[in-house]
Every structure is written in C-alpha cells, then in structure tokens.
Amino acid sequence: MDLLHGLAAGGAEAGTVVVAGEQTGGRGSRGRGWQSPSGGLWLSALFRPRISAGVELFGLRIGLAVADAVEALGPGVPVHIKWPNDLMVGDRKLGGILCEARWQGESLAWVVAGVGINVANAIPADLAGVATALADRLPGVTPDLVEPEVTARLRALDPGSERLGPAELAGLRQRDWLHGRRLRGPAPGRAAGISDEGALLVRADSGATIAVRAGTVELDDHSLTP
C-alpha cells in the first residue's frame, strides 16, 4: 500500500495494481498488524473516484468483488462478508480489506485498497481456530491463480455512487455473515443487515434499529452460529 501511494503521488493511473509476494510490515484495520507470509495474495489497487461521496462504501464494494472472484475459482468456497471489511468462509476469516484515502486540500485525490487473502500460506498456530486459507477448500490453488480474478473485478468497479445500489444490497444480504447474530458492540442487539449508506443495522432489545457507521464488532459469546 505504501508503494502504491507513492506511485499515485507520481501520477499512476486508476487501476494500477501492486502485488507483494510477502510483507514484513503488513497492516490491518485500526493499526493492527497483518501477517502476510509467502503463499498468500497481498494486493493493492488504485482508485481515483470522480467525487468523494461514497468513499466509506469502498470496503463493502471491494468485499463483494473479491468474494465473487474467489467463488469463480471453483465450487465449495462460499464467501461471506463480515461488516465492515472481513472475508469469511464458515466461521473463519479468509481475508480482509483496508482502504486508505489521500486528499489534496478538500478534494479527494485517490484511494488505495489493500486486499489480503490467505491462499496457500500456513495459518499461524495461534490463529488456526479463527482463520482459514483457500487451499483448505481448493487443493492446489496458488496466488497466481487468484490474482487475475481479483484484479479484473477491482478494475471493473465503478465507485462513483454515494449509496449502495439494489444489486449491491442484494449481494450483501446474501453474503452478510453477521445477519441475525447477537452483538455486544459496536451496539448491543442483533445484527439486522446493512443500509444503502453502508451502515451496520443493529436491532436493540427495545425494538429500535440503530445504524452504526463505524466501530469494532464484538460478538455475543453465543453468536458463533446465527
């Protein structure tokens, strides 16, 4: 992502993609580290939206594109999206998305979207219960097979709309990993979908629906299955 930000500052075109075979300083959301060993797909793509509206929807839109790309590789890998930026297979994390915008004054200059997917890399022992790799479902898969599918779909994205469209909302309903699960945070209640503004909808025990636009998801202890 740092390399692509530098290329963007030098005038790189939208659709430019940088792929790393391995990262020693990978980063995830909220400043967390991201283990990126050889065998995974660690990719960043450059977007230059015409308007700044809708930037907060990038993670969800890219999640849909990447999920479609992974499922195109073969049957048996249904990919769900855990709001706001995780890719899930079953109850384990397959990958994640991190979007970083750069501004020139009050104008949006570009967005770099980082995509990390566990493909054939070993899952660290301390993450074995919560993470998975594509090779567990698709023996013989490699990053070189996954990358063209992902890149093609990212380059086809039109991020110019400030709201999610009907097709996007339908895709999110189909892939919504949180739907129906009880949450402790970012608001207590039961996950009830995603709005066209990209907010997580949480139905409180009072019956009120809360729209959450940012925060860390914390599952209730009994919500590993809906």
C-alpha positions in Angstrom: 0.0 0.0 0.0 2.8 2.4 0.8 4.4 1.7 -2.6 1.2 2.3 -4.4 0.6 5.6 -2.5 4.0 6.7 -3.8 3.1 5.7 -7.4 -0.2 7.5 -7.1 1.5 10.7 -5.9 3.7 10.4 -9.1 0.6 10.2 -11.3 -0.1 6.5 -11.6 -3.4 5.7 -13.4 -6.5 4.3 -11.7 -6.5 0.6 -12.0 -2.8 0.3 -11.1 -2.2 -2.8 -9.0 0.8 -3.8 -6.9 1.2 -7.4 -5.7 3.6 -8.4 -2.9 4.9 -12.0 -2.6 5.4 -11.4 1.1 5.1 -8.4 3.5 7.2 -7.9 6.6 5.2 -4.9 7.8 1.6 -5.7 6.7 -1.1 -3.7 8.4 -4.8 -4.3 9.1 -7.5 -2.0 10.3 -7.2 0.2 13.4 -3.4 0.0 13.3 -3.3 -3.8 13.8 -0.5 -5.9 12.3 -1.3 -8.2 9.4 0.7 -11.4 8.9 1.5 -11.7 5.2 3.8 -14.6 4.5 4.6 -16.2 1.2 1.8 -18.2 -0.3 -1.0 -15.6 0.3 -2.3 -12.9 -2.0 -1.3 -9.4 -0.8 -2.6 -6.9 -3.3 -3.3 -3.2 -3.5 -5.3 -1.4 -6.2 -5.5 2.3 -7.0 -8.8 4.2 -7.5 -9.3 7.8 -8.5 -13.0 8.5 -7.8 -14.6 11.5 -9.5 -16.3 12.5 -6.3 -15.6 11.9 -2.6 -19.1 10.8 -1.8 -19.3 7.1 -1.3 -15.7 6.6 -0.2 -16.9 5.0 3.1 -18.5 2.3 0.9 -15.3 1.2 -0.7 -14.6 -1.7 1.7 -18.1 -3.3 1.2 -17.9 -2.9 -2.6 -14.5 -4.4 -2.8 -15.6 -7.2 -0.5 -18.4 -8.1 -2.9 -15.9 -8.0 -5.8 -13.4 -10.2 -4.1 -16.0 -12.7 -2.9 -17.2 -13.1 -6.5 -13.6 -13.6 -7.6 -12.9 -16.3 -5.1 -16.1 -18.1 -5.8 -15.3 -18.1 -9.5 -12.3 -20.3 -8.8 -14.4 -23.3 -8.1 -17.3 -24.6 -6.1 -17.2 -25.2 -2.4 -15.9 -21.8 -1.2 -18.9 -19.7 -0.2 -17.5 -16.4 0.9 -19.4 -14.1 3.3 -18.7 -10.5 4.3 -18.3 -9.5 8.0 -19.1 -5.8 8.2 -17.1 -3.7 7.6 -14.1 -5.4 6.0 -13.6 -9.1 6.7 -14.0 -12.0 4.3 -15.3 -15.2 5.9 -15.5 -18.8 5.0 -17.7 -20.6 7.5 -16.8 -19.1 10.9 -13.2 -18.4 9.9 -11.5 -15.4 8.4 -10.2 -15.8 4.9 -9.0 -12.3 4.3 -9.5 -8.6 4.9 -9.7 -5.3 3.2 -8.1 -2.0 4.1 -8.9 1.3 2.3 -6.8 4.4 2.7 -7.8 7.8 1.1 -5.4 10.7 0.3 -6.7 14.2 0.0 -5.4 17.4 -1.7 -6.9 20.1 0.3 -10.6 19.4 0.5 -10.6 17.3 -2.7 -10.2 13.5 -2.8 -7.0 12.6 -4.7 -7.1 8.8 -4.7 -7.9 5.7 -2.7 -5.7 2.7 -2.2 -7.5 -0.5 -1.4 -5.4 -3.3 0.2 -6.7 -6.8 -0.1 -5.2 -9.7 1.8 -6.3 -13.3 1.2 -5.0 -16.5 2.8 -4.4 -18.7 -0.3 -1.8 -21.4 0.3 0.1 -19.8 3.2 0.4 -21.6 6.5 -2.0 -20.2 9.2 -0.2 -19.4 12.4 -1.0 -21.8 15.2 -2.5 -19.0 17.4 -4.9 -18.2 14.6 -5.8 -21.7 13.5 -9.2 -21.6 15.2 -10.3 -18.3 13.6 -8.6 -18.2 10.2 -8.6 -20.3 7.1 -6.9 -20.5 3.7 -8.3 -21.2 0.3 -6.1 -24.2 -0.1 -8.1 -25.9 2.7 -11.1 -26.0 0.3 -9.3 -25.8 -3.1 -6.2 -28.0 -3.1 -3.5 -26.8 -5.5 -4.7 -23.2 -5.6 -2.0 -20.5 -5.7 -1.9 -16.7 -5.5 -1.1 -16.6 -9.3 -4.5 -18.2 -9.9 -6.4 -15.9 -7.6 -4.8 -12.6 -8.6 -6.2 -12.2 -12.1 -9.7 -12.9 -10.9 -9.5 -10.3 -8.2 -7.7 -7.7 -10.3 -10.2 -7.9 -13.1 -13.2 -7.4 -10.8 -11.5 -4.5 -8.9 -10.7 -2.7 -12.2 -14.3 -3.1 -13.3 -15.7 -1.4 -10.1 -17.4 1.9 -10.5 -17.0 3.5 -7.1 -18.7 6.8 -8.0 -22.1 6.3 -6.4 -22.7 7.6 -2.9 -25.2 4.9 -2.0 -25.2 1.1 -2.5 -27.4 0.1 -5.4 -30.1 -2.6 -5.4 -27.8 -5.3 -6.8 -25.1 -4.4 -4.2 -27.6 -4.6 -1.4 -28.9 -7.9 -2.7 -25.3 -9.2 -2.8 -24.7 -8.0 0.8 -27.9 -9.7 2.0 -26.7 -12.9 0.5 -23.2 -12.7 2.0 -23.9 -10.9 5.3 -22.1 -13.0 7.8 -23.3 -11.0 10.8 -27.0 -11.1 10.0 -29.1 -12.5 12.9 -26.1 -12.7 15.3 -26.2 -11.1 18.7 -23.7 -8.4 19.3 -22.1 -6.7 22.3 -20.6 -4.0 20.1 -20.5 -1.6 18.4 -24.1 -1.5 19.7 -25.8 -4.2 21.8 -28.5 -6.1 20.0 -29.0 -8.4 16.9 -27.4 -7.6 13.5 -30.2 -6.8 11.1 -28.5 -6.0 7.8 -26.6 -3.2 6.0 -28.1 0.0 4.9 -27.6 1.7 1.5 -25.2 4.1 3.2 -23.1 1.2 4.3 -24.1 1.3 8.0 -24.5 -1.8 10.1 -28.1 -2.1 11.3 -28.5 -3.4 14.8 -31.9 -4.2 16.3 -31.8 -3.4 20.0 -33.8 -5.4 22.5 -36.1 -2.4 22.8 -37.1 -2.9 19.1 -35.3 0.2 17.9 -32.9 -0.1 14.9 -29.6 1.6 15.3 -27.5 2.5 12.2 -23.7 2.1 13.1 -21.3 3.7 10.6 -18.0 2.9 12.4 -16.8 0.7 15.2 -15.4 -2.7 16.1 -17.8 -5.7 16.0 -17.9 -7.8 19.2 -20.0 -10.9 19.1 -22.0 -12.2 22.0 -20.5 -15.3 23.3 -23.4 -17.4 22.0 -23.4 -16.0 18.5 -20.9 -18.1 16.6 -23.9 -19.5 14.8 -27.0 -17.4 14.0 
